[in-house]
Amino acid sequence: MKILIDTNIILEIILRRECFDVANHLLTTLQEGEHKLYITSGGFYGLLFTTDKYLRKVLEMENPRRTDTVRSLMTQVLNVVDVAGQDKQALIRGIHDMGFKDLEDSCQHQAAQAEQCDYLLTFNVKDYTGSTIPVLSPQEFMSRLLW
């Protein structure tokens, strides 16, 4: 099964936010199965930026420790997921898809289509009403397909 993982799921784990347990259980379970997991390159940049900012501002971590920590975390992410391919035309389709109000989500949807993903998983299901791919929350996905 091919699955695009929204950035917010990985951020829950890295930043140990409210839905850490659900997100961590999801990714651990998916890694153990025969699943191909993807994120977008834009999502990866967002992870990198947000993680660095969190370490700097919230945890007040200084360099070089902060940069080493970000490198380690991003390497761990890339050991779990592949990066979905997107070209200029997919991005153009994403920004002009009138089924989406959030253009970033639309571009992620285009990446999931390009990789022929079976599912797109996110904590913001409501933002993907224009999706042609089934979009599920981690909880929905686990209860419907993994139990």
Beta strands, then each sheet from edge to edge (+ up, - down):
strand 1: 2-5
strand 2: 36-40
strand 3: 82-84
strand 4: 119-121
strand 5: 135-136
sheet 1: 3+ 2+ 1+ 4+ 5+
end
